Amino acid sequence: MTAKTLVALAATMALALPGVASAGNDNMDVIVDGRSGTETRSIAVSVADLNLASAAGLRRADYRVTRAAKQVCGFVNGSIIPISDDYRNCFGEALTGARSDLNAMAQRQG
């Protein structure tokens, strides 16, 4: 697979996942928004199956949010393209916003 094919596949998955993830309980979804240049992508990450009041549940939710933040910002595993400042900014902002929402959800559950 070429790098362009991988990027296209990742973009397709990123666009398809919000519909799948939000099919569950909307109150237990963390929205991860990534802004890269003028483009903004979002993924809804379901945490409905996790107990956010437990350390293990919160770690699992953070892992899901981190993966989604990478995805919305265009990270592709195995890519030889160096990570840019634009990616770092996108990832940092996406992760900060999603973790804030996740912490608020954990406080409501706890």
N, C-alpha and C positions, 0 to 999 in steps of 0.2 A: 504494500500500500504506500502511496506517496503521501507526503506531508499534507498536500491540499486535500486529499481524500480523507485523511484522518481529521483534519479541521472541519471539513464538511460534515462528517459523521458525528463529531462532537457537537457541532451546532444543531444538527437535526435532533440529537438526543436532548439537548438543552431545551429546545423548543417543545419537544413532546412530553418531557417529564412534568411540567407544571400541571397539565391536565390530569395526568395519572395520579400525582401526589395529592391534588386537591379533591380527589374523588371521595376521600374519607371525611372525617370530622374537621370542618373548617376552623374550629376553635383551637385545634391542636396542630396547626401548620405554622412553620416559621418561614417567612418569605425572605429569600436571599436575593438582593438586587446587586448587580454588578454593572458599573458604568465604565466603559472603555472607549475613550474618545467621545464621539457623539452618540454611540450606541449603548443602550441599557438593556440588559437581559435579566430575567427573573426566574427563579425556581422556587416552588413551594415544597418545603421539606416537612413531611409528616412526622410528628413525634407522639402521635396518639397511642402508640403501643408501648411507650416508655413511662416509667415512674420518675418524673423529674425531681421528686423530693429525695431520691437516692443518689449517691455519688456515682454509682455505676450507670444509672439511667441518664444522668446529666453528661457524663463522659461520652456515652454512645450518641446522644443528641448533638454534642459538640463536634464529634467526628463526622456526622452526617452534614452538619452545617458547613464545616471546613471543606468537605468534598464538593458541596454545592457551590461554595464561593470560588473554588478553583475552576469549576466548570463554567460558571457564568462569566468569568474573566478570561476564558479562552485557554486555560492550561491543558496541554495534551501530554499524557504520560508517554515517555520515550521520545519526546520531541528533541531535536537538536537545536531548535531555535532558542537563543538565550532569553532569559526572563528580563523584560524591560521595566523601566520605571513606571510606565503606564499600567502594566500588569500588577506591579507591586502596590500602586495606589488603588487600583480597582479591588484587588484582593483584600487589602487592609480595610477599606471602607465597607466592603460587602460583609466581611467577617465581624467588624465592630457593630454594624447595624443589626445583623442577625443574632449575635450574642446578646445584645441588649434586649431584643425581643424574647430570646430564649430564657434569659434570667428573669424577666417579668413573668413569663409563663411558669417558671419553677417556683417563684414566690407565691403565685396564686394556688399552685398545687400543694405547697408545703404547709 
